[in-house]
Amino acid sequence: MTFTDSYQAAALNFPDLQPSASCHYTKLLKSESSKWTTEEEKTALADCANVLHSAGVASLDELPGTLLPEAKTVNAPPNCGVTSVSGDGRFALCNCGEGHPTAWDTFKTTSRSLVVLSTENSATVLSIALKVKVAVAATLAESGGHEYLLLLQDGITLRVYRLP
């Protein structure tokens, strides 16, 4: 049995959010003797080389980008993981979630949120509750001396929050 997933990746310029590099690629999910494997299309790395370079990563699995060393020093709240640090190092973006194991050996997420922390004192600067089943991509960005949180929901709705 084989399934195909299609992906699109882009490096966006800020503040106009126009892509400076973009690519499309597919991944195959195959079942071989009760074991699942994932395989990228053969040209994916070459086709996405500019996007990978912009994100500072070597593979598609590492997107959206690298985590700066400052992220290791941030005291994130319980059930949260640091996903990015602002360019000036003042803010850290945390992806948070709570849930519980189920009787079927799975995990049920009951709440999700994004939290922006001050790296100086780990104080919460911004907290956004998320719907549990809505796909979200978020990152921190800088333009004109100001830091922003960019939040893309369901691949359609882009929200921009200016940080203090």
MDAnalysis code that builds the backbone (N, CA, C; Angstrom):
import MDAnalysis as mda
import numpy as np

u = mda.Universe.empty(492, n_residues=164, atom_resindex=np.repeat(np.arange(164), 3), trajectory=True)
u.add_TopologyAttr("name", ["N", "CA", "C"] * 164)
u.add_TopologyAttr("resid", np.arange(1, 165))
u.add_TopologyAttr("resname", ["MET", "THR", "PHE", "THR", "ASP", "SER", "TYR", "GLN", "ALA", "ALA", "ALA", "LEU", "ASN", "PHE", "PRO", "ASP", "LEU", "GLN", "PRO", "SER", "ALA", "SER", "CYS", "HIS", "TYR", "THR", "LYS", "LEU", "LEU", "LYS", "SER", "GLU", "SER", "SER", "LYS", "TRP", "THR", "THR", "GLU", "GLU", "GLU", "LYS", "THR", "ALA", "LEU", "ALA", "ASP", "CYS", "ALA", "ASN", "VAL", "LEU", "HIS", "SER", "ALA", "GLY", "VAL", "ALA", "SER", "LEU", "ASP", "GLU", "LEU", "PRO", "GLY", "THR", "LEU", "LEU", "PRO", "GLU", "ALA", "LYS", "THR", "VAL", "ASN", "ALA", "PRO", "PRO", "ASN", "CYS", "GLY", "VAL", "THR", "SER", "VAL", "SER", "GLY", "ASP", "GLY", "ARG", "PHE", "ALA", "LEU", "CYS", "ASN", "CYS", "GLY", "GLU", "GLY", "HIS", "PRO", "THR", "ALA", "TRP", "ASP", "THR", "PHE", "LYS", "THR", "THR", "SER", "ARG", "SER", "LEU", "VAL", "VAL", "LEU", "SER", "THR", "GLU", "ASN", "SER", "ALA", "THR", "VAL", "LEU", "SER", "ILE", "ALA", "LEU", "LYS", "VAL", "LYS", "VAL", "ALA", "VAL", "ALA", "ALA", "THR", "LEU", "ALA", "GLU", "SER", "GLY", "GLY", "HIS", "GLU", "TYR", "LEU", "LEU", "LEU", "LEU", "GLN", "ASP", "GLY", "ILE", "THR", "LEU", "ARG", "VAL", "TYR", "ARG", "LEU", "PRO"])
u.atoms.positions = np.array([
    [0.850, -1.160, 0.000],
    [0.000, 0.000, 0.000],
    [0.900, 1.229, 0.000],
    [0.579, 2.232, -0.809],
    [1.369, 3.452, -0.909],
    [0.452, 4.669, -0.893],
    [0.856, 5.671, -0.118],
    [0.149, 6.952, -0.066],
    [1.116, 8.032, -0.507],
    [0.595, 9.069, -1.134],
    [1.414, 10.187, -1.577],
    [0.926, 11.463, -0.912],
    [1.867, 12.215, -0.327],
    [1.562, 13.521, 0.262],
    [2.294, 14.581, -0.532],
    [1.632, 15.692, -0.822],
    [2.254, 16.805, -1.531],
    [2.546, 17.930, -0.551],
    [3.697, 18.581, -0.733],
    [4.131, 19.654, 0.152],
    [4.558, 20.854, -0.663],
    [4.465, 22.028, -0.051],
    [4.992, 23.244, -0.630],
    [5.776, 23.945, 0.466],
    [6.964, 24.414, 0.125],
    [7.794, 25.142, 1.080],
    [8.203, 26.462, 0.437],
    [8.351, 27.502, 1.264],
    [8.745, 28.807, 0.730],
    [9.502, 29.584, 1.787],
    [10.415, 30.409, 1.325],
    [11.084, 31.399, 2.161],
    [10.414, 32.727, 1.838],
    [9.856, 33.378, 2.849],
    [9.106, 34.607, 2.630],
    [9.921, 35.828, 3.018],
    [9.805, 36.884, 2.210],
    [10.392, 38.172, 2.555],
    [9.431, 38.887, 3.480],
    [9.980, 39.661, 4.375],
    [9.154, 40.393, 5.317],
    [9.411, 41.870, 5.115],
    [8.476, 42.765, 5.095],
    [7.103, 42.616, 5.539],
    [6.099, 42.282, 4.431],
    [6.511, 42.244, 3.148],
    [5.520, 42.031, 2.091],
    [5.087, 40.573, 1.914],
    [5.789, 39.635, 2.571],
    [5.471, 38.202, 2.560],
    [5.484, 37.590, 1.154],
    [6.278, 38.176, 0.265],
    [6.465, 37.604, -1.070],
    [7.559, 36.553, -0.989],
    [7.382, 35.413, -1.636],
    [8.397, 34.363, -1.552],
    [9.682, 34.737, -2.296],
    [10.817, 34.535, -1.638],
    [12.110, 34.727, -2.296],
    [12.567, 33.412, -2.919],
    [12.050, 32.308, -2.415],
    [12.327, 30.972, -2.955],
    [11.160, 30.083, -2.572],
    [10.790, 29.156, -3.461],
    [9.711, 28.223, -3.139],
    [9.904, 26.930, -3.922],
    [9.238, 25.884, -3.470],
    [9.308, 24.606, -4.176],
    [8.115, 23.732, -3.790],
    [7.831, 22.763, -4.628],
    [6.820, 21.741, -4.376],
    [7.531, 20.396, -4.390],
    [7.110, 19.474, -3.535],
    [7.680, 18.129, -3.556],
    [6.666, 17.146, -2.991],
    [6.885, 15.889, -3.229],
    [6.003, 14.847, -2.712],
    [6.799, 13.850, -1.889],
    [6.106, 13.198, -0.979],
    [6.677, 12.115, -0.191],
    [5.767, 10.907, -0.354],
    [6.380, 9.755, -0.458],
    [5.637, 8.506, -0.535],
    [5.692, 7.816, 0.813],
    [4.563, 7.358, 1.302],
    [4.470, 6.572, 2.521],
    [4.110, 5.166, 2.091],
    [5.045, 4.224, 2.298],
    [4.860, 2.858, 1.806],
    [4.766, 1.869, 2.960],
    [3.932, 0.867, 2.764],
    [3.818, -0.233, 3.716],
    [4.500, -1.452, 3.110],
    [5.550, -1.901, 3.790],
    [6.283, -3.082, 3.342],
    [6.369, -4.069, 4.487],
    [5.697, -5.184, 4.366],
    [5.670, -6.243, 5.395],
    [5.456, -5.668, 6.798],
    [4.355, -4.986, 6.980],
    [3.891, -4.375, 8.235],
    [4.841, -3.305, 8.777],
    [5.690, -2.742, 7.936],
    [6.568, -1.645, 8.327],
    [6.348, -0.482, 7.363],
    [6.164, 0.708, 7.908],
    [5.937, 1.891, 7.087],
    [7.246, 2.622, 6.871],
    [7.486, 3.069, 5.656],
    [8.669, 3.859, 5.332],
    [8.242, 5.109, 4.563],
    [9.053, 6.161, 4.687],
    [8.798, 7.413, 3.979],
    [9.932, 7.658, 3.000],
    [9.572, 8.098, 1.817],
    [10.569, 8.339, 0.780],
    [10.203, 9.619, 0.038],
    [11.192, 10.529, -0.071],
    [10.967, 11.766, -0.822],
    [11.170, 11.490, -2.303],
    [10.518, 12.290, -3.146],
    [10.772, 12.169, -4.576],
    [12.250, 12.457, -4.832],
    [12.807, 11.865, -5.859],
    [14.246, 11.937, -6.117],
    [14.775, 13.350, -6.333],
    [13.975, 14.239, -6.875],
    [14.449, 15.591, -7.185],
    [14.141, 16.606, -6.082],
    [13.562, 16.174, -4.965],
    [13.098, 17.110, -3.935],
    [14.222, 17.972, -3.378],
    [15.363, 17.383, -3.037],
    [16.455, 18.175, -2.464],
    [16.985, 19.200, -3.452],
    [17.142, 18.812, -4.699],
    [17.631, 19.751, -5.720],
    [16.595, 20.838, -5.989],
    [15.341, 20.461, -6.096],
    [14.283, 21.433, -6.375],
    [14.104, 22.436, -5.233],
    [14.400, 22.019, -4.006],
    [14.184, 22.861, -2.833],
    [15.485, 23.427, -2.260],
    [16.576, 23.367, -3.003],
    [17.881, 23.796, -2.497],
    [17.861, 25.246, -2.002],
    [17.217, 26.157, -2.736],
    [17.181, 27.560, -2.317],
    [16.384, 27.762, -1.032],
    [15.300, 27.013, -0.876],
    [14.493, 27.116, 0.347],
    [15.291, 26.569, 1.531],
    [15.946, 25.421, 1.353],
    [16.744, 24.829, 2.423],
    [17.873, 25.767, 2.834],
    [18.520, 26.395, 1.844],
    [19.601, 27.337, 2.141],
    [19.071, 28.522, 2.957],
    [17.924, 29.073, 2.560],
    [17.326, 30.208, 3.282],
    [16.981, 29.854, 4.721],
    [16.533, 28.614, 4.945],
    [16.148, 28.168, 6.284],
    [17.344, 27.707, 7.110],
    [18.493, 27.531, 6.459],
    [19.690, 27.098, 7.176],
    [19.649, 25.636, 7.589],
    [19.013, 24.792, 6.747],
    [18.921, 23.365, 7.053],
    [19.393, 22.539, 5.859],
    [19.674, 21.257, 6.112],
    [20.198, 20.387, 5.060],
    [19.154, 19.455, 4.464],
    [18.020, 19.257, 5.152],
    [17.023, 18.321, 4.636],
    [15.623, 18.902, 4.789],
    [14.694, 18.353, 4.025],
    [13.302, 18.804, 4.079],
    [12.673, 18.500, 5.437],
    [13.114, 17.440, 6.101],
    [12.562, 17.087, 7.407],
    [12.913, 18.111, 8.481],
    [13.936, 18.933, 8.234],
    [14.362, 19.937, 9.214],
    [13.629, 21.268, 9.070],
    [12.833, 21.428, 8.021],
    [12.085, 22.675, 7.871],
    [11.111, 22.825, 9.026],
    [10.810, 23.994, 9.568],
    [10.947, 25.294, 8.954],
    [12.305, 25.951, 9.118],
    [13.200, 25.456, 9.970],
    [14.515, 26.082, 10.079],
    [15.246, 25.617, 11.309],
    [16.419, 26.165, 11.499],
    [17.252, 25.756, 12.621],
    [16.877, 26.528, 13.876],
    [17.138, 25.910, 15.004],
    [16.881, 26.525, 16.292],
    [18.184, 27.148, 16.792],
    [18.136, 28.404, 17.133],
    [19.335, 29.098, 17.590],
    [19.750, 28.604, 18.968],
    [21.044, 28.699, 19.310],
    [21.521, 28.240, 20.622],
    [20.806, 28.908, 21.792],
    [20.327, 30.154, 21.600],
    [19.630, 30.852, 22.681],
    [18.391, 30.091, 23.156],
    [17.821, 29.266, 22.289],
    [16.598, 28.531, 22.639],
    [16.838, 27.585, 23.800],
    [18.052, 27.098, 23.953],
    [18.351, 26.142, 25.026],
    [18.349, 26.795, 26.398],
    [18.486, 28.121, 26.450],
    [18.549, 28.811, 27.735],
    [17.192, 29.342, 28.181],
    [16.176, 29.220, 27.352],
    [14.847, 29.729, 27.691],
    [14.151, 28.753, 28.623],
    [13.565, 29.284, 29.684],
    [12.834, 28.472, 30.651],
    [11.378, 28.378, 30.190],
    [11.093, 27.411, 29.317],
    [9.750, 27.265, 28.748],
    [8.777, 26.718, 29.792],
    [7.500, 27.103, 29.692],
    [6.483, 26.564, 30.606],
    [6.341, 25.048, 30.438],
    [5.712, 24.381, 31.408],
    [5.478, 22.939, 31.268],
    [4.674, 22.639, 30.001],
    [4.955, 21.503, 29.379],
    [4.259, 21.050, 28.166],
    [4.480, 21.968, 26.970],
    [5.587, 22.705, 26.974],
    [5.921, 23.612, 25.878],
    [7.339, 23.327, 25.394],
    [7.527, 23.521, 24.095],
    [8.854, 23.399, 23.516],
    [9.189, 24.640, 22.727],
    [10.418, 25.109, 22.841],
    [10.857, 26.294, 22.108],
    [11.044, 25.907, 20.647],
    [10.405, 26.644, 19.743],
    [10.510, 26.346, 18.310],
    [11.330, 27.371, 17.550],
    [11.432, 28.606, 18.066],
    [12.289, 29.597, 17.410],
    [12.609, 30.721, 18.379],
    [13.657, 31.465, 18.022],
    [14.086, 32.622, 18.792],
    [14.184, 33.784, 17.813],
    [13.778, 34.982, 18.260],
    [13.819, 36.150, 17.382],
    [15.255, 36.470, 16.992],
    [15.401, 37.169, 15.872],
    [16.724, 37.516, 15.369],
    [17.554, 38.311, 16.359],
    [16.923, 39.160, 17.158],
    [17.662, 39.947, 18.139],
    [17.823, 39.202, 19.461],
    [17.264, 37.977, 19.554],
    [17.428, 37.147, 20.753],
    [16.559, 37.543, 21.929],
    [15.651, 38.523, 21.758],
    [14.816, 38.971, 22.884],
    [13.602, 38.102, 23.146],
    [13.125, 37.358, 22.121],
    [11.891, 36.602, 22.259],
    [12.091, 35.139, 21.852],
    [11.338, 34.257, 22.498],
    [11.332, 32.835, 22.144],
    [9.890, 32.415, 21.895],
    [9.670, 31.653, 20.828],
    [8.344, 31.137, 20.499],
    [8.246, 29.704, 20.995],
    [7.205, 29.428, 21.768],
    [6.988, 28.090, 22.321],
    [5.680, 27.516, 21.784],
    [5.723, 26.248, 21.418],
    [4.539, 25.513, 21.000],
    [4.126, 24.662, 22.198],
    [2.927, 24.860, 22.694],
    [2.475, 24.202, 23.918],
    [1.268, 23.305, 23.637],
    [1.156, 22.239, 24.390],
    [0.014, 21.349, 24.239],
    [-0.172, 20.473, 25.455],
    [-1.409, 20.127, 25.715],
    [-1.735, 19.218, 26.809],
    [-2.658, 18.139, 26.284],
    [-2.640, 17.002, 26.943],
    [-3.484, 15.894, 26.541],
    [-3.285, 14.713, 27.461],
    [-3.711, 13.550, 26.979],
    [-3.607, 12.343, 27.797],
    [-3.556, 11.111, 26.900],
    [-2.966, 10.028, 27.413],
    [-2.967, 8.776, 26.641],
    [-4.379, 8.197, 26.579],
    [-4.655, 7.449, 25.521],
    [-5.959, 6.801, 25.386],
    [-5.797, 5.292, 25.595],
    [-6.903, 4.605, 25.634],
    [-6.887, 3.154, 25.806],
    [-6.342, 2.440, 24.577],
    [-6.189, 3.147, 23.460],
    [-5.746, 2.531, 22.202],
    [-4.274, 2.830, 21.913],
    [-3.491, 3.137, 22.943],
    [-2.064, 3.443, 22.794],
    [-1.811, 4.634, 21.882],
    [-2.688, 5.613, 21.937],
    [-2.487, 6.860, 21.210],
    [-2.502, 7.997, 22.227],
    [-2.299, 9.203, 21.751],
    [-2.309, 10.367, 22.621],
    [-3.366, 11.330, 22.111],
    [-4.249, 11.781, 22.973],
    [-5.309, 12.733, 22.595],
    [-4.932, 14.115, 23.113],
    [-4.736, 15.037, 22.190],
    [-4.430, 16.420, 22.556],
    [-5.724, 17.115, 22.937],
    [-5.716, 17.765, 24.092],
    [-6.920, 18.440, 24.572],
    [-6.821, 19.960, 24.504],
    [-5.600, 20.487, 24.424],
    [-5.442, 21.938, 24.268],
    [-4.094, 22.240, 23.631],
    [-4.063, 23.338, 22.859],
    [-2.833, 23.793, 22.203],
    [-2.752, 25.304, 22.306],
    [-1.525, 25.814, 22.341],
    [-1.337, 27.257, 22.336],
    [0.068, 27.598, 21.859],
    [0.231, 28.839, 21.449],
    [1.538, 29.404, 21.155],
    [1.804, 30.450, 22.214],
    [3.030, 30.445, 22.734],
    [3.418, 31.409, 23.757],
    [4.717, 32.060, 23.319],
    [4.760, 33.387, 23.355],
    [6.000, 34.123, 23.103],
    [6.509, 34.585, 24.464],
    [7.771, 34.226, 24.749],
    [8.388, 34.567, 26.027],
    [9.507, 35.580, 25.830],
    [9.748, 36.376, 26.842],
    [10.933, 37.219, 26.886],
    [12.100, 36.304, 27.262],
    [13.188, 36.330, 26.509],
    [14.335, 35.474, 26.848],
    [15.074, 36.015, 28.067],
    [14.853, 37.276, 28.394],
    [15.535, 37.879, 29.537],
    [15.046, 37.302, 30.856],
    [13.719, 37.150, 31.002],
    [13.172, 36.698, 32.287],
    [12.110, 35.609, 32.148],
    [11.931, 35.067, 30.952],
    [10.940, 34.017, 30.664],
    [9.505, 34.457, 30.925],
    [9.243, 35.764, 30.970],
    [7.883, 36.272, 31.147],
    [7.108, 36.117, 29.844],
    [5.812, 35.828, 29.956],
    [4.960, 35.686, 28.782],
    [4.670, 37.057, 28.189],
    [4.978, 37.202, 26.889],
    [4.737, 38.437, 26.154],
    [3.421, 38.348, 25.392],
    [3.127, 37.140, 24.863],
    [1.920, 36.916, 24.071],
    [1.543, 35.450, 24.192],
    [0.259, 35.164, 24.338],
    [-0.236, 33.794, 24.388],
    [-1.472, 33.698, 23.489],
    [-1.470, 32.698, 22.606],
    [-2.583, 32.529, 21.671],
    [-3.096, 31.096, 21.774],
    [-4.361, 30.946, 22.147],
    [-4.984, 29.627, 22.183],
    [-5.257, 29.175, 20.752],
    [-4.995, 27.891, 20.476],
    [-5.201, 27.333, 19.143],
    [-6.267, 26.257, 19.184],
    [-6.961, 26.065, 18.073],
    [-7.889, 24.949, 17.960],
    [-7.058, 23.672, 17.855],
    [-7.510, 22.613, 18.466],
    [-6.750, 21.378, 18.546],
    [-6.487, 20.770, 17.177],
    [-7.460, 20.791, 16.286],
    [-7.320, 20.084, 15.009],
    [-7.028, 20.978, 13.815],
    [-6.578, 22.198, 14.036],
    [-6.262, 23.110, 12.942],
    [-4.747, 23.144, 12.758],
    [-4.298, 22.897, 11.530],
    [-2.867, 22.935, 11.232],
    [-2.352, 24.360, 11.361],
    [-1.197, 24.511, 12.020],
    [-0.628, 25.825, 12.280],
    [0.871, 25.804, 12.004],
    [1.351, 26.860, 11.365],
    [2.783, 27.106, 11.220],
    [3.035, 28.486, 11.788],
    [4.067, 28.622, 12.614],
    [4.347, 29.912, 13.242],
    [5.848, 30.146, 13.309],
    [6.223, 31.407, 13.229],
    [7.631, 31.781, 13.354],
    [7.726, 33.220, 13.810],
    [8.911, 33.598, 14.266],
    [9.191, 34.972, 14.625],
    [9.949, 35.620, 13.474],
    [9.681, 36.906, 13.225],
    [10.330, 37.622, 12.124],
    [10.599, 39.059, 12.553],
    [11.535, 39.708, 11.855],
    [11.903, 41.086, 12.154],
    [11.807, 41.919, 10.894],
    [11.312, 43.135, 11.059],
    [11.291, 44.087, 9.943],
    [11.273, 45.495, 10.508],
    [12.118, 46.354, 9.965],
    [12.131, 47.747, 10.378],
    [12.378, 47.958, 11.853],
    [13.156, 47.098, 12.465],
    [13.462, 47.240, 13.884],
    [12.396, 46.707, 14.817],
    [11.363, 46.072, 14.297],
    [10.293, 45.507, 15.117],
    [10.240, 43.993, 14.937],
    [9.871, 43.298, 16.001],
    [9.723, 41.845, 15.966],
    [8.238, 41.498, 15.831],
    [7.961, 40.429, 15.082],
    [6.583, 40.001, 14.821],
    [6.452, 38.493, 15.002],
    [5.255, 38.056, 15.357],
    [4.884, 36.643, 15.306],
    [4.031, 36.468, 14.056],
    [4.442, 35.541, 13.173],
    [3.659, 35.208, 11.980],
    [2.984, 33.877, 12.246],
    [1.682, 33.810, 12.055],
    [0.893, 32.614, 12.342],
    [0.053, 32.262, 11.119],
    [0.339, 31.116, 10.513],
    [-0.415, 30.643, 9.351],
    [-1.302, 29.490, 9.808],
    [-2.613, 29.654, 9.674],
    [-3.569, 28.641, 10.115],
    [-4.203, 27.965, 8.907],
    [-4.176, 26.641, 8.903],
    [-4.768, 25.824, 7.838],
    [-4.206, 26.148, 6.457],
    [-3.008, 26.719, 6.407],
    [-2.395, 27.050, 5.135],
    [-3.108, 28.166, 4.391],
    [-4.039, 28.864, 5.067],
    [-4.864, 29.862, 4.398],
    [-4.811, 31.216, 5.102],
    [-5.047, 31.226, 6.391],
    [-5.188, 32.466, 7.133],
    [-3.860, 32.857, 7.773],
    [-3.337, 34.003, 7.383],
    [-2.098, 34.516, 7.961],
    [-2.413, 35.636, 8.922],
    [-1.932, 35.495, 10.140],
    [-2.094, 36.535, 11.147],
    [-0.701, 37.026, 11.549],
    [-0.564, 38.329, 11.730],
    [0.706, 38.941, 12.106],
    [0.495, 39.715, 13.398],
    [1.336, 39.425, 14.411],
    [1.241, 40.089, 15.702],
    [2.563, 40.831, 15.953],
    [2.486, 42.127, 16.209],
    [3.694, 42.906, 16.526],
    [4.007, 42.711, 18.004],
    [5.263, 42.392, 18.278],
    [5.703, 42.183, 19.653],
    [6.222, 43.493, 20.216],
    [6.101, 43.676, 21.545],
    [6.533, 44.943, 22.155],
    [8.046, 45.125, 22.120],
])
